[in-house]
């Protein structure tokens, strides 16, 4: 962890990630000690995440996550002028920050971002971003209706597996996930997902929804490109009675098994420092 932590800290505090942060985030960071910033950077390398983000909060966490993804892009040799597809970005910007930093603003970024409120929040964070950003108001399962097949270097499922599964089990129960306020309704989504998991019903809606989104991503990514997945959960939820801890801890292994069974033109590549429990790096065959 030491070398990765040192590098993420440098990128977030004075390097390429710091250079692409909005002014308000840099101002926030200036109010904390180097030790506080470094500790928050350490948290992105620990899964499950510790009980709380110390002091500096979500803005710095997203910056540190961007640093982690920047290192992954470099480790995989992703082109500097990369073209990125991200299903289910919500209001989260780490992939955008990482792509902006990696490319010096020359990248192109597209997300299928279903929830309109989260998409609006994301747009509000992008005034300082210079690369080409497109936010599509549609399901990840419909991405190829809007986008060119084989036109992307990488598809980043950044904490997207649970979002896809939650949507899949919530909409048949009457929740309009396109319109709802996401955060106040997420507990209900998770409880429904846990209910379907306990009843052995993930194959009915959740699994097909995820695999449909993955197949779309496979079509979009050029041969030799990447489908990259990460997931995390927070230590504070381990003993919360309504939270399906084991399911959320095993989402990447579960997704790995489902994808492997599909026979898609993908092969997994091990990357140092990326635990298979929480990360999956799939290369699209030539």
N, C-alpha and C positions, 0 to 999 in steps of 0.2 A: 504493500500500500504506500510505502514511503515515497518512492519516486513519482507515482501517479498523484499523490497528495501534493507534493512539492510543485509539480507542474500545474495542476488545477489552481492551486493558490496563486501562483505567479500570473496565470492567465486572467484570473478573476480580479486580482488586486491591481496589476499594472500592465497586463498583456493584452492580447487580442480580444478576449471577452470583455475586459474592462472598457476597451475602446468602443464597443458596440452597445454598451448599456445605456439606457436613458439617463438623463441628468439626475432625476430624482433618486434612482438607485445608487448612482455614484455618490450623491449627497448623503444618502443613508449610510453607505459603507464608511464614509469619512467620519462618522460619529462613533465608530467602534474601533476597538484595538485590533492590531494585527492578529493577536491570539484568538479573538472572537471570530474574525473572518476565516482564519485557518480551521478552526473547529467546525464551523458550518460547512466548509469545503470537505472536511473529513466525513461528515455525515452522509454525503452522497455516495460514498464508497462503502458504507455499512448497510447491509440488508439483513433483517428488517431495520428500518431507520430507528434511531434512538427515540426515547419517549417524546421529546420535544425538540424543535429547532431552537438553538440557543440564541436569544436576544434579537438577532438580526432579521429573522422572519422569512416569509415566502419569497421576497424579491431576491435576496441573496441565495436562497436555496435554488431558485431557477437559474441564477447565474452560474452557480457551481455545477448544476446538472448540465448546463450548456458546455462548461469546461470538460466534463466527463465525456460528452458526445463528441466534442472536438477531438479529444484524444483517440476516440474510436474511429472517427473518419480518417485520421492520420494513420492509425495502425493498419487499417484495411486498404490504404492507398486510394481512397476515393478522390476523384479528380478535383482540382481546386475550383474549377468553374462548374461545380456539381449542379445537377437538377434533382430536386428532392420532392418526394411525395410523402405526405404525412396524413394518414387517416386519423380522424378523431382528435385533432389538436385541442379542442375546447378553447379555453382561454390561456393555455400554457404555451410559453414562447421559447423553451430551451432549444428546440431543434432549429428554430428560426435564428436565434442568436448564434448557435454553433455554425450554421451554414453561412451566415453573414461573416463571421470571423474567419472561417476556413477559406472562403472565397474572396475576401476583401470586398464584398458587396457585389461580386460578379455572378453569384448563384441565381438559380430560379427555384422558387418554392411554391408548392401547391398543396392545399389541404382540402379534404372533404370534411366539412365541419357542420354537423347536423343541427346542433342546438343553436338557435338564433341569438339567444342572449349571450352565450359564451363566445360566439363568433363576433358579436359586437364588442365585447370586452377585449378580445384579441386585437381587433382592428384599432382600438384605442391605444394599444401598446406599441404600435408600429410606425409612429410618425418619424422616428429617427432611422428607420431601416431603409437602406438604399437599394437592396436587391429587389428583383421582381417577385412580388407576393400575390398569389391568387387564392381567395377563400371561396370555395364552392359550397353552396347550400344544398347538400344532398348526402345520401347514405354512402358509406365506403363501398357498399356492395354495388353501387352504380357508377363507380369512378370512370370506367372505360367509356361510358356514354358521353363524357366531357373531355377526355384526355387521350392523347396519342399513345397507342401501344408501342412499347419499346423505347419510349422517349425519356426515361428516368434512370439516373445512376443508382438511386437508393430509395427505398421505402422504409420509413421510420415509424414503427408501431411503439411510440413512446408512451408507456402506461396506457395503451389502447385496448389491450385484450379484454380487460374488465369492462371498459366502456361499451365495447361491442356486445359483450354477453349481457350486460345489464339492460341495454336497449332492447335486445332480442326478447328477453323475458318480460319486459315491462309493457311494451306496446300492446301485446295481445290482452293484457289485463286492463287496458283502457288509458294508460298514461301516454300522453302525446309528448314524446321526448323532444320533439323539435321545438316545442313552445315553452315547456315548463322551466321554472327556475331550478337549475340543475342541483345545486348544492343542498338546498332544503329538501329535495326529493330523493337524494342519492341513497339515504339509509333505506328507504322503501324499496328502491331498485335492488340493493344488495340483499335485503331480506327475501325478496322474490327469487333472486338467483340462488340463494342458499336453500330455499324451499324446493326449487326444481332439482338442485343437486342432491339433496337428501332423498328425494323421491325417485331418483334415477331418470330424470326427464331432460337432461342437458342435450341429449341427442335429438330432441324434438325441435328445438328452436335455437338454442345457444350455439351448439356445434355447427349446424348449417350456416348460421349467420357469420361466425368467425371464418369458416372455410371459404365462404363466398367472398368476403373481404380480402382474404389472402390470395385467392385466385385472381381477383382484380389486380392486386399489387404485382403478382407474377407477370401478368400481361403487360403492365405498365413499365416494369423494370427491364432494361436491356440485358442481353446475355452478358454474363460477367459482372452484373450489378448485384445489389444486395437488398435483402429484406432483413431488417434489424428490429429486434424486440427487446424491450425491457419491462420490468414490473417491480414494484416494491410495495411493502405495506409497513405500517407504523407499529412499533413495539407496543404502544399504548393500547392497541386493539386486541392484544393477545388473549386477554381474559374478559373481554366485553361479551356479554351473553348473546347479543343479537348478531355479532360479527362472525362470519364463517372463516375462522383463522386458517384452518388447514387448507380449505379451498383456495383462499387468496395467496397462501404461501406456495401453492403448487400450480398456479395458473400457467407459468411458462412450461413446466414439464408436461402438463396436460395438453397445452397447445402444440407442443413438440410432437407428442404422440398422435394427435389428430392430423397434423400436417403430414407426418411421415406416412400415415396410412393412405393418404390421397395419391401418392405416387407422382407428385409434382416435380418439375425439373429443378430441384433445389438440393443442395448439400450443405450440411452444417459445418462451419469452420470454428474451431476453438480459438479464442482470443485470450491472451494472458490477462489476468485480473478481472475477467468477466465471468462470474460464477454461473454455471448452467442452470442453477435454480432460479436465477433472476434475469438472465440474459440468453438470447438466442440469435446467432448471426448466420443467416442462410444465404449462400451464394447461388445466383441463378446460373444454371449450366449454359455453356456456350451452345 
